[in-house]
Amino acid sequence: MALSRIWSAFILIAIVVASIKCFFFGQSEIFNWMIIGKADDAANPLKVDGVIETCWTAVNICLKLIGIMALFMGFMSIAERAGGIRLLSRIISPFFSKLFPDVPKGHPATGHMVMNFSANLLGLDNAATPFGLKAMESLQELNPSKDVASNAQIMFLCLHASGLTLIPVSIIAIRASLNSANPTEIFIPCMIATFVATIAAMLIVSFKQKINVFQPAILAWVLGISAVIATLVLYLVTLNTAELQSFSGILSNGLLLLIFFLIVLGGVYKNIDVFDAFIDGAKGGFETAVRIIPYLVGMLIAISLLRTSGTFDIIINAMKHICTSLGVDSRFIDGIPTALIRPLSGGGARGMMVDTITTHGADSFAGRLSSILQGSSDTTFYVIAVYFGSVNIKNTRYAIGAMLLADLVGVCTAITLCYMFFG
């Protein structure tokens, strides 16, 4: 019901704003923009897709996802038959059994969630999505109310959407291409901001679900992960841009190939039909990718209407006016559009980041802040639509509020870090 109300509000607000701009401010072309989009021009350097183009985009996303889903869910099927997922579940069980008390010890869902978090950590978005969807399917098997989100599903999605990432390689590459003097300077703020957002998500949901986060198992894992991240930061700060990108590529892609190697090796060792297991899993990946098309189309068209109607511009201008009236430093406002669009559209936020860097400079305060914001949050509403849609969840309960609150913590942390690191 919450998602339904938000979706309805997006569309109604966008059309009301567009109508006011059309009939009271003479912007008669705005209705055309909302349906067929707005092309690049000197006054509006960003191309904005209308509703029709957005529908095609949503379907194209799902079509591209089919192959990736088939690949990773095929390997996941091999791992399940070989017992690898159960082994991973037993290893992480002391921690997850406290954080996910409704998930039985050794359940495959634990292994799927670990694979998703690991892929996110390494910046492997293409791998994270299939693992995450498989985790949702496993958690749905334990869900007594099939159309209502379970506690475990909410905890998982909130942790996933907080987007803990070690190295935002794509952001660094974009900054380098836009002539930043030091494109890697934002990776530490990004890492810290995502870590804070992840901890915030865990605390918010734990409070709602009455989970004691001060249990020794939870504290040990959180402190252990914190120590690993701190150690990695101390090493990465010694690398230059080329070395950092090389290290990231070797770490992420090397570990992915290692996972494939170990899964196939385990399947051969267990003497299972490896290729048959892969095919069975790949079929499920195809079905899942097709099933999410209606949910993705619905969410993306609502976001498109908000963007093309100029609703975001109104919000930004209002924030600038408030800051000016209060005498508050308003430099951060120029980077905020990325934060506003990021929960709605990853591609839109990336375009907004590029526009901010192009307008203000890669090494300006706004350029750095938009880069940190892009690298330290996730596409919340996309995640909600795709992940809940994949298992036909209608009632998301408090998931949206918890995810947005964690996003807000991440944004505030990113702004604070930007002032701390770059003044």
N, C-alpha and C positions, 0 to 999 in steps of 0.2 A: 504493500500500500504506500509506503514512504517513497519508493522509487516512482510509482505512478503519479504521486502528487508533484514530485520534483520535475518529472518529465513534462507534465501538463503545465506547470509554472513556467518552465523554459519557453515552451511554445507560445503561451498566452502573453507573457511579458515581451517576448521578441516582436510579436505582431502588434501589440499595443504601442510599443516604442516606435516601430516602423510607421504605423499609421499617424502618430503625432508628428513625426519628422516629415511625412509626406504632405499632410493637409495643413499643418501650421507653419512649416519651415520651407515648403516648396521643393522638397527633395523627392520629386516624383519618380526618379529612377530607382529608388530603394527597393520597391517591390520586385523590379526586374532582378536586382542583385540577389534578393532572397531566393528567387526561383532558379535563375540561370547563372548566378555568380557574378563576380566582378573581376575584370582582367587587370593586368599590370598597367600602370600609367605613371606619369611623373608625380602626380599628387598622391597616388595610392600605390606604393611600390610593392605591396603584397597582393598576390592573387588570392581571392577568396572564393571558394566553391559554393555554389548555390545548392538547393535541395536536390535537384536532379543529379548533378555531378557527385554530390555526397553519397547518394544511393549507389551509384556505380563504384565509388571508392570503397564503400562498405563491403560490397560483393567482391571486389578485387582483393581486398585484405583477406577475406575468408578463402578465396581461391588460392592465394599465395600461401595461406596457412595450411592448406590441405597437405601439400607435400611435406612440410616441416612436421606437421602433426603425425603423418604416417611414419616418417622416419623415427622420431623420438618415441612414439608410443609402440612402434615395432620393437625397438630395443628394450623398452620397459617391459614388454610382454616376455621377452627372453629372460630378463632379470627376475621376473616374478616366477617363472617356471623353474629357474635354476636356484631359487631361494635367496637371491641377492637382496631383494627388497626386505625380506624377513630379517636377514642378517643386519642390514642397515637399521631397521626398526629396533632391534635389540640393543644396538650400540647407543642409539640416541634416546632410548626409552626412559632412562632415569630422569632426563630433563623434560621430555615431552609428556611423560605420564603426569607430571605436576601441572604443566601448562595446558594440557589437553586431557583433563581427567575423564572425559566421556569416551576417549579412544582407548580400546583395550591394548595392553602391552603386546608388542610384536605385531600389531595390525599393519597391513601393507600401506595404509594411509600415511603412517609415520615416515616410511621410506620415501614415498612420493613427495611429501612436504619437504623433506630434507633435500631431495634432488632439486626441487623448485627454488628453495632458498639459496642453495649452492650456485645454481645457474644465475640467479639474480645478482649474487655477490660478485660473480666474475663478469657481469655485464653481458651475459649470453641470453638476451631477450628471446631469441628464437627458440632456445631450449627451455627457458623458464615457463613459457606459456603451455606447451604440451604437458610438462611435468605438473604444472599447477592445475590444469584441467583434469588430469588423471587423479590428482589429490582430491579435488572436489567430488569426483565420481566415487572414490573410495569412501570419503566422509559421508556421502549421500546414502551409502549402503547402511550406515549406522544411524541415520537420521530417522527418528520415529514419525515425524511429520514431514512428508516428502515435499510439500510446497512452502514450508516455513524454514528459514535458515536456522541451523543448529548452532549451539555455542561454539563447537569446534570449527565449523565452517567460518563463522564470524571472526574468531581469533586468527585463523589461518589467513583469511583475506586481508585483515587489517595489517598483519605482519608483512604480508606480501606487498601490499600497496605502499607501505612505508619506504620501499625501494632501497634497502641497504645495498650499497655498491662500493667496491674497493677503489676502482679507478674509472672515472667517466671518460673513456677513450674517445668516444664520438664528439664530446664537447671540446676536448682538447684539440682534436683534429680540425674542427670548425674554427676555433679561435686561431689556430696556426694559419689556416687558409685565409683568414681575415686580418693578417698582419699584426697579430699580437706579439709584443716584445718578449713575453714570457707566458706562452699558452698553458703551461702546466701549473701555474700558480694557484689555480682554483681547485685542484684535486683534493687538497687537505680540507678546506672548508666544505666541499661536497661530501667527503667521507664522514666528517664530524656531523654535518647536518642530517645525513641519512641515518646515522647511528642513533642520534638523539630522537629522530622521528620514530625509529623502530622501537626504542625503549618506551617512548611516549605511547605508541600504539599498544604495546604489551601491558603497560600500566593501566591505560584507560579501559581496555577490555577486561583485564583481570579484576579491576575494581567493580565493573558491572557484573561480572560472573562470580564475584566473591572468591577469587583465587588468591591465596597468600603468596605474594612474590618474594617473601623473605625466607622461604624454605631453602635449606642448604643446597639442594640440587639445582634450583633455579639460580641462586646467587653464584654458585661455583661456575656454571656455564656462562652466565653473563660476564662475570669478571674474567673468565678465561678468554672469551671472545674479545673483550676489551683489550686484554694484554696482547693478543695476536695482532689486532688492528694497530695498536700503538707501536708494536715492533715493526710492522710493515711500513707504517708511516715514517719511522726513523730511517728505514732503509731507502724508501722511495724518494725522500727529500735529497738524497745524495745523487740522484740520477738526473741527467739532462733530458730534454724533450724526446730526442731520438731513442735514448736508452729506456725511457719510461714506456714509450709506445711499443718498443721491441719486447720489453719484459712483460707487458700486459698481454701482448699477442701470444707469447710463448706460454704464459701461465694459463690463460683462459682456453685457448685452442688446444694446447698440449694436454690439459686436464680433461677436456672433452674427448679427445682421441683416446686417452688412457681409460676413461669410463667405457667407451665402446669396446676397447680391447679386453678389459676385465669382464664385461658382460658376456661377450662371445666366448672367452676362455672359460668362464664359469659354466656356460651352457654346454660346451664341449665336454668339460670335466664331468658334469652331471649326466652326460649321455642323452640329452634331449634333442628333439628335432629342431635345431636352431632356426632354420629358414622358415619352417612351418609356424613356429612361435612368432617370428617377426611378421609374417603375413597376417596372422590373426590380429596382432596388435595394430598393424597398419590399417586394417579395415576399420577398426574402432576410431582411429584418428580421422579418417575420411568422414565418418558419420558425425563425429563431434564437430568438425569444422563446418559442415553444412548446417547443423542444427543451430549454430549461433548466429546465422545470417540475419534472421528477423530482429533479434535483440540488438545487434550492432547497427543495423539500418535505422531502427527507431531512435537509438541514443544519438547517433551521429547527425541525423537531420535536425534534432532539437538543438544540438550544439551549433550547427551551421546557421540556424535561424538567429541564435543569439549573437553570433559574430557579425553576420551581414546586416543585422538591424542597427548596429552601432551601440548596443547595450553596454558592451565592454568599455567603449570610449566614454560613455556617460559616467560609469563608475570611476574610471581613472581620473577624469576631470574633477569629479566631486571630491575625490581623495586629495588631489592637489590643492583644491580650494580650502579644504579643512586644514591641511598642514600649514598653508600660508596664513590662514586666519589665526592659528594657534602659535605661529612663530616657530614651528618645528622644521628641522632640516628635511626638505622634500626631495632630496636627490634620489632616495630609494624608490620614489613613485615611478620614475621612468623605467625601472626594471620590473615593476609589479605586473604589467600585462602578461609576462611569461608565467608568473605564478597563478594568475587568474585562469589562463587558458590551459595550463598543464594538466589539471584534473580532468579536463574535458577532452583534450585532443593532444596527443604527443606530437604529431606532425604540425599542428597549428602552433603549439608552444615553441617548437624548433624554429618555425618561420618567424615567430615573434622575437625570439632571441637573436636571430640573424638580423632582423630589422633594427632591433635596439643597438646591436653592435655596429651595424652599418651607419646608423644615425649618430651615435654618440662616441663611437670608437671602441675597439676591443679592450683597451686598457683603461677605459673610463670607469667611473664608479658604477654607472648604470649597466655598462657592458659586462663588467665582472659579476655584478649581482644577478643579471639575467642568466649568465652562464651557470652560476651556482644554483639558482632556482631550477634551471632546466635539468641539472645533474643530480638534484637532491629530492626529487619527488616523483610520483608516478601518475598515470592517467586513471584517476580514481573511478570516474564514471564508466570509462571503457572497461575497466576491470570488473566493476559491478555487473555491467550488462553482459559481458562475455562469460564470466565465471558462474554467476548465478543462473544466467540463461542456459548454460550448458547442462545444468541438472534441473531445469524447470522450476527454480525457486521463485515464488511469487511474493512472499512476505520476507523482506530482508531485515526486519526488526530494527535494531539500532546500529546496524553495520555502517550505513552511510554517515550517520552522525559521528561515529567513532573514527572512521577513516578521514573525514574532513577535519575533525579536531586534531588528529595526528598530523595531517597536512599543514594545518595552521601552526602547530608547534615547529614543524620543519621549516616553514617559511620565516617565522620569527627568528629561529636559530640562524638561518641563512643570512638574514638581514643583519643580525648582530655580528656574525662572523665577518661579514663583508666590511662593516665599520671597524672591527678589531684588526683585520689583516690589511685593509687598504685605506682606512681613514675616511 
